[in-house]
Amino acid sequence: MTKYFKPFNTMYIDSQSVLEPKGKVITRNLSDMADMYQDQEAAQALLAENPLVYEVFNVEVPENIEHIQHCITVLYPGKVGEEYFMTKGHYHEILNRAEIYFCFKGIGKLVMQTQDGDYEELDMKPGTISYVPPNWAHRTVNTGNEPFVFFAAYPGDAGHNYGEIEEVGFKKVIVNEEGTVKTLDNPRYQLS
């Protein structure tokens, strides 16, 4: 008799922006990613508070191609200098894996780039379904004043490669310039 992985439900608790059960929880404070922000003086000053930038609630399923990994991310509002709070951003370890996002709450941007330097940016708001094609690094940015909450689903074996983004950065940065959301060239970006 074949042993099957059992079907199950996970609940999204809207009032708390969490999953039940919570699954594997990843938290990222500023100290986990301070070097990624442009204004290093502002980052160092804010480290005394070490704010929570985002949390990821991962549903626990096997990390192989037969399964679909899925999670909820809660990206909190805030800025380091004039640059909005963001996720670390990553490529998938298996580059040809896609991902889908669905926005529940808040507003933000999904920024993407290829290893060749192509760049795309999508606005997200409640109800937006965004597609990240294979081979694109992706990062989300909270451009609002409330938590930016979204669901993500991707092949179970995709994995996460944060190292390349830590080394070269993203081509663009999202900042608040005199009360307006602006996309600017990243002077620290280095095409590999």
C-alpha positions as CSV (number, residue, x, y, z in Angstrom):
1,M,0.0,0.0,0.0
2,T,1.4,3.4,-1.0
3,K,1.9,5.9,1.8
4,Y,0.5,9.3,0.9
5,F,1.2,12.7,2.2
6,K,-2.0,13.7,3.9
7,P,-4.2,16.6,2.7
8,F,-4.5,19.5,5.2
9,N,-5.9,23.0,5.7
10,T,-4.1,26.1,6.9
11,M,-6.1,29.1,8.0
12,Y,-5.2,32.7,7.3
13,I,-6.2,34.8,10.4
14,D,-6.9,38.2,8.9
15,S,-7.2,40.1,12.1
16,Q,-3.6,39.0,13.1
17,S,-2.1,38.6,9.6
18,V,-0.8,35.1,10.6
19,L,-1.3,31.5,9.6
20,E,-2.8,28.9,11.9
21,P,-0.9,26.8,12.5
22,K,2.0,29.4,12.1
23,G,4.4,26.8,10.6
24,K,8.0,27.7,10.4
25,V,8.4,31.4,11.3
26,I,11.3,33.5,9.9
27,T,11.8,36.9,11.4
28,R,14.0,39.6,9.9
29,N,15.1,42.5,12.0
30,L,17.1,45.4,10.7
31,S,20.3,43.8,12.1
32,D,19.7,40.9,9.6
33,M,19.9,43.2,6.6
34,A,21.2,46.7,7.6
35,D,24.0,46.5,5.0
36,M,21.4,46.4,2.2
37,Y,20.2,49.9,2.8
38,Q,21.7,52.9,1.0
39,D,21.9,55.3,4.0
40,Q,24.3,53.5,6.2
41,E,24.4,56.3,8.8
42,A,20.6,56.1,9.2
43,A,20.8,52.2,9.4
44,Q,23.4,52.3,12.1
45,A,21.4,54.9,14.1
46,L,18.2,52.7,13.8
47,L,20.1,49.6,14.9
48,A,19.7,50.7,18.5
49,E,16.0,50.0,18.2
50,N,16.6,47.1,15.8
51,P,13.0,47.1,14.4
52,L,11.3,44.1,13.1
53,V,11.2,44.6,9.3
54,Y,9.3,41.4,8.2
55,E,8.1,38.0,9.2
56,V,7.4,34.9,7.1
57,F,5.0,32.2,8.1
58,N,5.9,29.1,6.1
59,V,3.5,26.2,5.7
60,E,5.5,23.0,6.4
61,V,5.6,20.7,3.4
62,P,8.5,18.7,2.0
63,E,10.9,20.8,0.0
64,N,10.8,18.8,-3.3
65,I,9.3,19.3,-6.7
66,E,6.2,17.3,-5.9
67,H,5.0,19.9,-3.4
68,I,4.1,23.5,-3.5
69,Q,5.8,25.7,-0.8
70,H,3.5,28.5,0.4
71,C,3.7,31.2,3.0
72,I,2.4,34.5,4.2
73,T,4.8,37.5,4.5
74,V,4.1,40.5,6.7
75,L,6.3,43.4,5.7
76,Y,6.0,46.2,8.3
77,P,5.9,49.9,7.4
78,G,9.1,51.9,8.0
79,K,12.1,53.5,6.4
80,V,15.8,53.5,6.8
81,G,16.7,57.1,5.9
82,E,14.3,57.7,3.0
83,E,14.4,54.0,1.7
84,Y,11.3,52.0,2.5
85,F,11.5,48.7,4.5
86,M,12.0,45.8,2.1
87,T,12.6,42.0,2.1
88,K,16.1,40.8,1.6
89,G,15.3,39.6,-1.9
90,H,16.6,36.5,-3.6
91,Y,16.9,34.3,-6.7
92,H,15.7,30.8,-6.4
93,E,18.5,28.3,-6.0
94,I,16.9,26.5,-9.0
95,L,16.7,29.5,-11.2
96,N,14.0,28.2,-13.5
97,R,11.4,28.2,-10.8
98,A,8.5,30.7,-10.8
99,E,6.5,32.2,-8.0
100,I,3.0,33.7,-7.5
101,Y,2.1,36.5,-5.0
102,F,-1.4,37.5,-3.8
103,C,-1.7,40.7,-1.8
104,F,-4.1,40.6,1.2
105,K,-3.4,44.0,2.9
106,G,-1.4,47.2,2.4
107,I,0.4,48.5,-0.6
108,G,3.9,47.9,-2.0
109,K,6.1,47.1,-4.9
110,L,7.4,43.8,-6.2
111,V,10.8,44.5,-7.7
112,M,12.5,42.0,-9.9
113,Q,15.7,41.7,-11.9
114,T,17.7,39.1,-13.9
115,Q,21.3,38.3,-13.7
116,D,21.8,40.2,-17.0
117,G,20.5,43.4,-15.4
118,D,16.9,43.5,-16.8
119,Y,14.6,45.2,-14.2
120,E,10.8,45.1,-13.7
121,E,8.6,46.6,-11.0
122,L,5.0,45.8,-10.2
123,D,2.6,47.8,-7.9
124,M,0.7,45.6,-5.4
125,K,-2.5,46.4,-3.4
126,P,-5.2,44.2,-1.9
127,G,-6.4,41.7,-4.6
128,T,-3.3,41.9,-6.8
129,I,-1.9,38.6,-8.1
130,S,1.6,39.0,-9.3
131,Y,3.7,36.5,-11.3
132,V,7.4,36.2,-10.9
133,P,8.7,34.3,-13.9
134,P,11.6,31.8,-13.7
135,N,15.1,33.4,-13.6
136,W,14.1,36.6,-11.8
137,A,15.3,37.7,-8.4
138,H,12.5,39.3,-6.4
139,R,12.1,41.6,-3.4
140,T,9.0,43.3,-2.0
141,V,8.9,46.9,-0.6
142,N,6.3,48.3,1.7
143,T,5.5,51.8,0.4
144,G,2.5,52.4,2.7
145,N,1.8,53.1,6.4
146,E,0.4,49.7,7.4
147,P,1.7,46.2,7.2
148,F,2.0,44.9,3.6
149,V,0.7,41.3,3.8
150,F,0.9,38.8,0.9
151,F,0.7,35.1,0.1
152,A,3.4,33.4,-2.0
153,A,3.4,29.9,-3.6
154,Y,6.3,28.3,-5.5
155,P,7.7,24.8,-6.4
156,G,8.9,23.0,-3.3
157,D,12.4,22.5,-4.5
158,A,13.0,26.2,-5.6
159,G,15.2,27.1,-2.6
160,H,16.5,30.6,-1.8
161,N,19.7,32.2,-2.9
162,Y,20.2,35.4,-0.9
163,G,24.0,35.6,-1.4
164,E,24.0,37.0,-4.9
165,I,21.7,39.9,-3.9
166,E,23.8,40.6,-0.8
167,E,26.9,40.8,-3.1
168,V,25.5,42.8,-6.1
169,G,22.4,44.5,-4.7
170,F,19.3,45.4,-6.7
171,K,19.5,47.7,-9.7
172,K,17.0,50.1,-8.3
173,V,15.9,51.4,-4.8
174,I,12.5,52.5,-3.7
175,V,12.5,55.7,-1.6
176,N,10.3,58.4,-0.3
177,E,11.2,61.7,-1.9
178,E,9.3,64.7,-0.5
179,G,6.2,62.5,0.2
180,T,6.3,60.7,-3.1
181,V,7.3,57.1,-3.9
182,K,10.3,57.2,-6.3
183,T,12.4,54.5,-8.0
184,L,16.0,55.5,-8.2
185,D,19.2,53.9,-9.6
186,N,21.1,52.1,-6.9
187,P,24.7,53.5,-6.9
188,R,25.9,50.4,-5.1
189,Y,24.5,47.9,-7.7
190,Q,27.2,45.9,-9.5
191,L,26.3,43.8,-12.5
192,S,28.0,40.4,-11.9
